Amino acid sequence: MAKPRRVSAMILDGRALAAELRAELLARTSALRDAGIHPKLVIVFVGENESSVAYVRNLVKTGDRVGIEIAVDQLPERATSVDVRERLERLRDDASVHGVMLQQPLPPHLSIREIADAIPVRKDVDGAHPTNQGHLAFGSGTEFVPATPAAIMLLLERSPHWPLRGRRAVMIGRSIVVGAPVAMLMLGQNATVTILHKESASLQPFLKTAEVVVVATGVPGLIGGDDIMPGATVIDVGTTVVNGVLKGDVDYESAREVAGAITPVPGGVGPVTNVALLRNVVKSAERMAGAPHWIRWGEVSDNRDSL
């Protein structure tokens, strides 16, 4: 008797979700502009990191599409932490600016820990200020969830395992940029979360029993189909260029034959990240205009404040 044919996983299409969210954003920015409010993001950018240049260029294009002005405040590579802090602090009281972001990575001589608290906390649309990070860690409702973690949660909302209440989830990677915030957000949705990282003795048996797997390690092909539970939802945050090809942390071809839902690389988390950041800019503009976004746009004001 022939073996039953395996059914490939549901593809969590980041490009399609990003298009949907852009349409929502355009409606929101149009309403703001009708009220005389022009949403604006300022990116403080130190040096000329090539990947950052490409990211910012793409962000500016997306902003143009959804009615958000994006200005890049460029500082030279040799800028000091004092220089960067002064630029950030100058934007705090500028009423025309609704969002402020410090582009990372910074040049090697600069430390984000010495600068992050200078980002205006009420305009910190990428959630880098220690106060916003602290609120997120304590589950007390943060002003803004960082863009990549927010994008991951938006994709999980479209997965077969949403809502996460009671789900077994694994977060592979513990960075303060992705791993730790995503773990906190999944906990906020009442998932049972295990965090694995490079010092973990083994990924198993935790990975094999997880209904939801999020991978953010920067190690191409770290996870394959044999590693995951059949039917699991897999979110791949990895983006590493290998021989000119963008690769994720998950071996997509083998994993898609086992998973219930999976994000591709490219075309998964990446496209949603930009839109998630710009949603925070619009949220800030609406708040500064006195329009509660969770009432006007059906968003829930709870521990996952931004989603």
Order of alpha helices (4+ residues) and beta strands (2+ residues): beta-alpha-beta-alpha-beta-alpha-beta-alpha-alpha-alpha-beta-alpha-beta-beta-beta-beta-beta-alpha-beta-alpha-alpha
